[in-house]
Amino acid sequence: MNVVVYCGSNPGNNPQYAHAALKLGEWIGDAGHALVYGGSSVGLMGLISRTVLEHGGEVYGVEPQFFIDAGVEQHNLTELHIVETMSERKARMIELGDVFIALPGGVGTLEEISEIMSRIRLRLSPGPCFCLNINDFYTPLAHLLDNMHDHCFIEKWDRDAFQFPTSVEDLIERLAQWHLDASFDGRPVVPERQEKLLLG
C-alpha cells in the first residue's frame, strides 16, 4: 500500500507532532508499506521519510525543482520524482497514493488534504482521508466540516470519510475497519483493489 503523508516542513512547537511522525514512519516501514511524500529533508517531512527508510520501507518523494535548487531534498530515497510546480507535485502524489494522511502542518498541508476531501466529494477517490488530530491540532477543521454537514453543504458519507484519529494507533485501527464494500455509485469494489487498500 502506498501511504501518502502530508506534513509540515518544520517540526512545529509541540514534540508530540514529531513523536507521531516517528510512530507513523515506523508503522509504514515495519508493515511493508511505502511512503509517498513531498521529498524534503526538513521538518516532519524529513523525519518521517528517514524513519520509513530506517525501518525497511520504500520512500517515494515528489519535489519541485526549486526546492531541489534550495538544497532541501532528502537523499537516498527509493525514488525522487522531480516536478516543476506545486500543482504537479500534488497531482503526482495523488496518482501514486492509496491512502492519504495529514500530520500537523501549515497552509500547504491544509491545501493538500483539502484536495483529497474534494476528490472524495466528487467521487474521484475511494476515501477515506485521515487528519492525525494530535493534541487537538485538527479539531477546528473537524468542527468546520461538521458545520458544513449541518448546513447541508456536504453529505454524511463525505463527512464520515474525513476522519480525525487522535493517535497513530487509532489511525491504524480505523484503516483496518474501513471496509470498501461498495463504490460511490453503488457498484461493488474490485476485490483486488479492496485488498490492496486494506491489507497492503
Long-range contacts (C-beta under 8 A, 24 or more apart in sequence): 1-33, 1-34, 1-98, 1-99, 1-196, 1-197, 1-199, 1-200, 2-33, 2-34, 2-35, 2-36, 2-60, 2-96, 2-97, 2-98, 2-99, 3-28, 3-33, 3-34, 3-35, 3-36, 3-97, 3-98, 3-99, 3-101, 4-36, 4-37, 4-93, 4-94, 4-96, 4-97, 4-98, 4-99, 4-100, 4-101, 5-35, 5-36, 5-37, 5-48, 5-101, 5-102, 5-103, 6-37, 6-38, 6-100, 6-101, 6-102, 6-103, 6-105, 6-108, 6-109, 6-112, 6-113, 7-37, 7-43, 7-44, 7-45, 7-48, 7-102, 7-103, 7-104, 7-105, 7-109, 8-43, 8-44, 8-45, 8-103, 8-104, 8-105, 8-106, 8-109, 9-38, 9-40, 9-42, 9-43, 9-44, 9-45, 9-72, 9-105, 9-106, 9-108, 10-42, 10-43, 10-44, 11-43, 11-44, 11-47, 12-43, 12-44, 12-104, 14-104, 14-134, 14-135, 16-134, 16-135, 17-44, 17-103, 17-104, 17-134, 17-135, 17-137, 18-44, 18-47, 20-103, 20-104, 20-132, 20-134, 20-167, 20-168, 21-47, 21-48, 21-51, 21-103, 22-47, 22-48, 22-51, 23-167, 23-168, 23-169, 24-48, 24-101, 24-103, 24-132, 24-168, 24-171, 25-49, 25-50, 25-51, 25-52, 25-54, 25-55, 25-57, 26-51, 26-55, 27-168, 27-172, 28-52, 28-55, 28-57, 29-53, 29-54, 29-55, 29-56, 29-57, 30-55, 30-56, 30-57, 31-200, 32-56, 32-57, 32-200, 33-57, 33-200, 34-58, 34-59, 34-60, 34-78, 35-59, 35-60, 36-60, 36-62, 36-93, 36-96, 36-97, 37-61, 37-62, 37-93, 38-62, 38-63, 38-89, 38-93, 39-63, 39-67, 39-73, 39-74, 39-77, 39-80, 39-81, 40-67, 40-72, 40-73, 40-74, 41-72, 41-73, 41-74, 41-75, 42-72, 44-103, 44-104, 44-105, 45-74, 46-74, 48-103, 49-74, 49-77, 50-74, 53-77, 53-78, 60-96, 62-89, 62-92, 62-93, 62-96, 63-89, 64-88, 64-89, 90-115, 94-119, 94-125, 98-196, 98-197, 99-130, 99-175, 99-197, 100-125, 100-129, 100-130, 101-129, 101-130, 101-131, 101-132, 101-171, 102-129, 102-130, 102-131, 102-132, 102-138, 103-132, 103-134, 104-132, 104-134, 104-137, 104-138, 110-141, 117-158, 117-162, 120-158, 120-161, 120-162, 121-154, 121-158, 123-184, 123-185, 126-180, 126-183, 126-189, 126-193, 126-197, 127-161, 128-160, 128-161, 128-162, 128-163, 128-174, 128-178, 129-161, 129-162, 129-163, 130-163, 130-164, 130-165, 130-171, 130-174, 130-175, 131-162, 131-163, 131-164, 132-165, 132-166, 132-167, 132-168, 132-171, 133-164, 133-165, 133-166, 134-166, 134-167, 138-164, 139-164
